Amino acid sequence: MQISTALISVSDKTGIEAFARELHQLGVKLLSTGGTAKLLREAGLPVTDVSDHTGFPEMLDGRVKTLHPTVHGGILARRDLAEHMDTIAGAGIARIDLVVVNLYPFAQTIAKPDCSLEDAIENIDIGGPTMVRAAAKNHGNEAGGVGVLTDADDYAPVLAEIKANGTLSAKTRFALAVKAFTHTARYDSAISNYLTALAEDGSRMAYPERLQLAFDKVQDLRYGENPHQSAAFYREPNAPEGGVAGYTQLQGKELSYNNIADADAAWECVKAFDTTACVIVKHANPCGVALGLSPLEAYKKAFSTDPTSAFGGIIAFNSVVDAAAAEAVSAQFLEVLIAPAYTDEALALLAAKKNVRVLTCPLGAGEGALDYKRVGGGLLVQTADVARIAEADLKLVTARAPTPEEMGDLLFAWRVAKYVKSNAIVYCKGGMTVGVGAGQMSRVDSARIAKIKAENAGLSITGSVVASDAFFPFRDGLDVLAEAGATAVIQPGGSMRDEEVIAAANEHGIAMVLTGFRHFRH
């Protein structure tokens, strides 16, 4: 069944003039409303206003214009039922074969800081979703049906198919219908999230009473965390730039569930540094983090922290990877390499490691993103931990103050500790980690493990500084650090026994500064 009439009514007019012009050249009659009709008419295209098509004027400030039997009869009549076709013919209703509609910009409106409830309500589309859902429902079958477009990216392929066949296949119409139903579902979800976040006084709460989430599947995965678990990877639409979900894979095997999870841990950590840095992650924990004057120097220092754990790890850089760094990382067994960019020479060297998954990802703070964690039958939601601290924010609580070198390492260590699973203890010296203790039930055990890791790597921790992601509940952890040779500590403070811990630091001649906030990571 040839496409004879298209109804076009769009809020986002990107590409619509060129699309409508092509339809007109194919002999398709154009129906339109309001601003879209005005735009097309000014472009010299013959357009019939919907009010002329229905014989009924727009009313209520445009709230009612397409809600009419002449429109919806032409959309909803089943092409494979003679009774339907006879009914609309008897009523003088013409078929509408193509519906091109995108909706009022509700999400963009409520994103404005000064958006009022009245503005938000006025930007809830009624006629648009009704037409979209009607057209999607009547996508039809091989006998014919309605095509519905809600995305400008579909204009070109739809035009190509119409030019080739005069119509759209049942397969194409179904695919467009699925996309259209998803579009209206997400539109309604945005409305629900907004309205259920309004407090009684009209202010907007941080979290809605009814949370609707939307994610797009990127791929099915071979399996989940373990081979007996199935899995898939989903990406959040319109996520803030900088998240690992925005990766592009340049080479290597397909990413696994664990690859993606560990790459996320490495990428979030390496983005935290403003100068050239390298992060090596194993099982979601940084096992080596370092700064350097070049990617190669940063990598060598990070690798030296824990060469054993680095085996089969994830390596992340926050700068362009050059040939020297690529050659060095190629000498070890790694699963994933992620960076904002690579030189051509680096990519040529990495190509020899065909199984290594090489990813690029744009740098970005990802501010505004929320963290989600599933629990049995529920979901925990929080803002991302983007807290940073500067030297001026620290509180000195010991007799001895850190030296300038110690202070630089303390700020570095604190930034690393944020990405280590709690309880976290991180020894650092010279802009690199020298011992990492992660994920222990006891903070003193994390301190001991970090010391053992350093010794196993042949690194001296004498003169190192230490970051603790949360306060020391007792002085025993501080005593372990002192015995290991640490000379300065950064921690949140806030324990009932702070004075005891501070006294222990003074006994050992350790400088201690407090941040006033913690970095738990579970």
N, C-alpha and C positions, 0 to 999 in steps of 0.2 A: 504494500500500500504506500503510494508516494506521499511524501511530506508536502502538504499544500499550505498549511498555516502555522505560524510560530507566534507564541505570545512571549514577549520580552519585557521584563520588568525587574530591573536590577538596582540595588543600592551601590554596589561597587561596579563602576562602569568600565573597568579595565578591559580593553580589547573588544568592547561590545559594538562599537561603530563598525570596525572592520568585519566582525563576524556577521552583523546584520546586513552589511553591504553584500557579502558573499551569498547569504541566503536570498536576498532580493535578486541577485543575478541568476540564481538557480530557479527563479520563478516562485519563490515562497512568499505568501502574503504575510505582512508584518502587523501584528497587533501590539499595542504598548500602552503604558500609563505614565502620567505625570512627567517627572524629570527625564525619564528614559525616552519617552515619546518626543519631548522637546529636543533632546540631544540628537536623535536620529533625524528628525525633521530638519533641523538646522544643518545636518550633514547632507541634505538633499535627497533623503530616502523617503519613499511614499509609506506613510505610517497611518494606520487606522487606530484612533483612540478607542480604548475599551468602552468608554461611555457611548461612542457612536455605534460600536459593535453590539452592545446590549440594548441600546435605546434608552438607557437609564443613566442620568448624570452621576458623577462622583458626588459624595455627600459626607457630612460630618468631618470636614477638614481632611478629606481623603481617606478616612478610616474605612469607608465602604466604597469600593470601586470594582473589585473583581469578584466579590461575593454575590454571584448572580447565576441563575440556571443556564443562561446562554454561554457563560464561560465554563462552568463546571459540568454542564451537560456535554459540551464539546470535548472536554478532557476525559470524563469518566465513562462515556459510552463505550461498551466493549465492541471492538471491531469484528469479533468472531460471532456475535449474536445478532442475527437479522432483526430481532425484535427491538434491540437497543438502537440499531441504526435507523429503523423505521420510525421509532419514537422521536429521535432528535430531528429527523427529516420532517416529520409532521409538525414539529414545533418551530420549524424554521431555524434550527440550530446547526451551525457548521462545525465540522470536526476541527479540533486543535491538536495538531500532531507533534508539536515540539513546544515545551515549556522551558523558558530560560529565565531563571529567577535566582537571585541571592538576596539575603534578608537584611532588614534594618540593622545597622551596626550596634547591636546591643552591647557586646563585649567591649568594643572600643569606647562606648559612651560611659559605661560604669567604671572604666579604668581611669577616667578623668577625676582628679582629686576633688573638684567642686561639683561633681555630679549629684543632682538632687533626685529624690524618689520620683518626682514628677517627670524629670527628664528620662529616667530609666524606664518608667512605665510607657511613656510615649514612644520609646524605641523598641518596644515589644511588637514584633510584626505579627499580624493575624492573617491577612490575605495571602501573604507570601508562603508561609508554611502550609496553608490550606491547599494552594495550587501545587506546591511541590509534592505534598503527600498524595494528592489526587492523581497527579501524573505518574508518580512512582508506583502507586497501587495498580494503575491501569497500564503498566509497561507492556502487558499483553503477551502474545505468543507468536507463532509463525504466521498467523493470520493477520497480525498487525497490532499496533499499540502505540503508546505515547512515549517519546523520548523526553527526559528531564535533565537539564544541566544546571548545576549549582556551583560549578567551579570553572573559572576562566581557562584553566589548563586543559579542559576537555574540548574547548572550541575547535582547535585545529584538527584533532583526530575525528571529531564528529563531522566536520565539514568535509574532510577527505572521504569519509565513508558515504556521505550523501552524494558527493560529486560522482563517486564510482558507481553507486547503486540506486540513487534517487531516494533512498530511504535508509533506515537503520535496522540492523539485524536484531532478532529477538535476544541474542546473546549480549549485544551492546546495550540494548534498552534495559535488560535486567541488571547489568553492571552499573549503569547510571542510576537505576532505581535504588540499588543497595547503597550507593554513595549518597543519594538524596535522603534516604531514611536516616542514615548516620548523621548527615548534616543537620537535619531538624532535631534529632535526638540530642545532639551536642548543644544546639541552640537553646533548647528547653532546659538542658542541664545547667547552662550558664545562668538562665533566669532563676531557676530553683536555688542555685548556690548563692546568688545575690540576695534574693528575697528572704531566704531562711537565715541569712547572716545579719538581718536588720534587728536591732534591739528595740525595745518598746519606745525609747526616746528618739528613735530614728537614726541613731548612730550605727555605724557598721562594725560588727564584731569581726575578729580576725578569722574565726572558723564558723562555717555555717552549721545549722542544726541538722541539715540533710546534705551530706557531701556526695556530689556526683563527680566521678573521675572518668577521663577518656584517655586511651592510649592506642597507638597504632602498631600492629604487629610488623616487626622488621623481618623476622625469620623464625622458623622452627629450629630448635637446637637438637643435636644428636641425642643428648640426654641432659639431665639436670646436674645437681651437685654430685650425684653418684649415678652409675650406669642404669640402675633399676628405676630411676626417676625420669619422667618425661619433662620437657621444658620448652619454652619459647621466649623470645626477647621482644619487648614492646618499647616503643619510643613515645614520649609525651609530646603531643602537638604543641607547637609554639613555645617550647621550653626555652628558658634563657640561654643565650649562647655561652658555651664553655663547658657544658656537661659532656661526659664521655659518650652519651647516646648520639652526639653529633659527629661521630667518627666517620672517616672514609677509609676503607681497607684497600691498600695498594698491592699487597701480595700476601701469600701464605695460605695455610689451611683455614677452613671455616672456624670462626670463633666458637668456643664452648661457653657454657654457663659460668664456669669458674674463671675462664679467661676474661669475660666481660666484668665480672665482679671484682677481680683483682686489678684489671686495667682501670676501673673506676677509682679504686683506692690509690693507685699510683698517680693517676692524673690529678685527682683532687689535691694530693700532697704536693706535687711538683708545681702546681699553679700557685701555691701559697708564697712562692719566693719571687722576688723582684729582680734578682740577678741570676746568672746562669746556674742551673741546678740539675741534678740527676737523682732520681728516686728508684730504688729497686724494691719490689714488693714480692713477698711470698706468703701465700695463704692470708691475704687481706691485710698483712702487717708490713710496714716498711722494715726491711732488714738492712738497708743502707741508704743514707741520704747525705748529699754533700753539695757544697757550692764550689765553683771553680772559675778560673779565668777563661776557660773554654769548655765545651761539652766533654772533650776527652779527659781533661783534668777532673771535672766533676764526677765523671763515670768511674775513673780509677779510684778516687777517694771513696765513693759510695760502695764500690765492689769490695774494697779492702776491709770494710766494716765486718762483713760476714760472707766470705766467698762460698762457704758450704751452703748456706741458705739461698744464695743468689742463683744456684744451679736450678734451672727450670723456672726462673722467675719472670716477672714483668718489669720492663725497664721503661721509664718515662723521662723525657727531657722537656724543659720549658723554652728551649731555643732551637734554632735550626740545627739539625744533625749534619755534620760534615763528614768527609771521607775518613778522617782520622778517628772520629768517634765510632763510625759505622764499622770500621775495621776492628776496633777493639771489642765492641760488643759481639761481633761475629765470632770471636774466639771462644765465647762461652755458650753453653746451651741455654737458650731463652725461649719462652713461649710467645711473648708479645713485645713489640717495640712501639711506643707511641710518642709522638712529638708534633709540634705545630707545622713543621715542614722539614724537608730533606734536600740536600744538594743533589744534583744529577749524579755526581760521582759516588755519593753515599748510596743512592738507590741501586746503582750498578753493582756495588760491592755486596749489598744486601740480597740482590737477586740470586746470588750463589747459595743462599740459605733459603731454599724454596719453601720450607715448612714454617719458617718464622712469619708470624702474622705482623705485618708492618702497617701501622695505622697513622693517619693524620687527624688532628682535631683542633679546631680553633680555640685559642686562649680566650678566656672570659671568666668573670667572677661568678657568673651564674646567680647573681643576686635576684631575690624574689622567688627563687625555687623553694619548694617545701620538701622535707624529708618524710618518707613514708616507711613504716615498718609493720609488716603483718604479724599478728598474734592469732592464736586460735579463736576464730569467730569474730575477729575485730581488726582494727587498723589504728596504729598510733601515727599521729601527724604532728610535725613540729617545723619551725623555721630552721633553715640551714645554720650551722655553726660558723658564722662568718666573723666572729669577734677577733679582733687583732689588738695588740698592745704595743706601745712604744716605751722607750726608756723613761720618759717623763711620767708615765702612768704607774710605774713600779714603786712599791713601798719598801724602803730599806729597814730591816728589823734587827740587824746584827751590828756588832761593834765595828767589824771590818766591812768596807764597801767593796764591790767588785771592781777589778781593774778594767780599763777600757776594753782589753782583749776578752776578759771574762764576760763583760756585759754583752759584747757582740755575740759570743757563743751562747750565752743564756737566752737571748732573744731568738736565736736560731733553734736552740734545743726546745724552747717552748712551742715554736711553730711546728716542729716535728712531732712532739708529744701529742698534739691534737689529732694526729692521724694514726696513732698507735692504740691498739685495743686496750681498754682498761683492765686491770690496773697497769698504768704505763710508767716506766722509768727509762729515761733516755740520757746516756752519757755522750757528751760532745766535746770536741776540741779542734780548733783550727778550721772551723766551718765544715765539719763532718761529724757524723755519728761514729762513736767508737764502741758502743755497746747499747743494745736495745732489749729491754725486758717487757714482755707484752702479755696481756690477757690472763694474769694470775689472780687468784682469789685473795691473795695477801700481797700488800704493797712491798713488804720487806722481801718476799720471795722474788718479786719482779726486780728489785734492786740487786739481789744476789745473782739472778739469772743474767742480767745485763752485764754484770762483772765477769761471770763465767764466759759469756759469749765474747767479750773483749779479749780475755786471756786466750781463748781458743783460736782467735784470729791473729794472735801475736801482737795485739795493740796495747800500748801503755795507756792506762787511764789516770795515771798520776798527773795532776794538774788539769784534769778535765772538769767540766761543769755538768750539772745534772738538772733535768726538768722532770717534775712529777706532775701528772695530769690532774691530780687532786691532792688534798692536804695529807700530811703524815699524821695518822691517828695516834702514833706513839713515836718516841725518839729512836726506837730500834732501827727503823729504816734509815734515818739520818746517820746513825752510828755505822751502818754497813757502808754507806757512801763515803764517809770519812776514812774508814779502814781501807777502802779501795783506792784512795788518793784523790778524791774529788775536792775541789777548792771553793766551789760556789754552787748555789742551788737556787732554782726558781720554782715556786709552787704557789697555789692559790691562797693558802692560809684558811683560817676559819675553824680549825679543830678546837675542841675543849682543852686540848693539851698544847696549844700553840706555844705557850711560854716555856713549856718543857722542851719542845723541839728547838726553839730559838736558843735556849740555854745550852743545849747540846751542840748547836752550831758554833756558838761562841767558845765553848770548851775546845772544840776542834780547830778553831781559827777559820771556820768556813764563813764566807759571805752569803747572806740569804736575802732574797727579795721576794715580795708577795705580789701576785697579780690581782687578787680579789675575785677572781672567777676561775672556774675549772673547765676542763675539756674532756669530760667522760665520753667514751666511744665504745659502745657495746655491740 
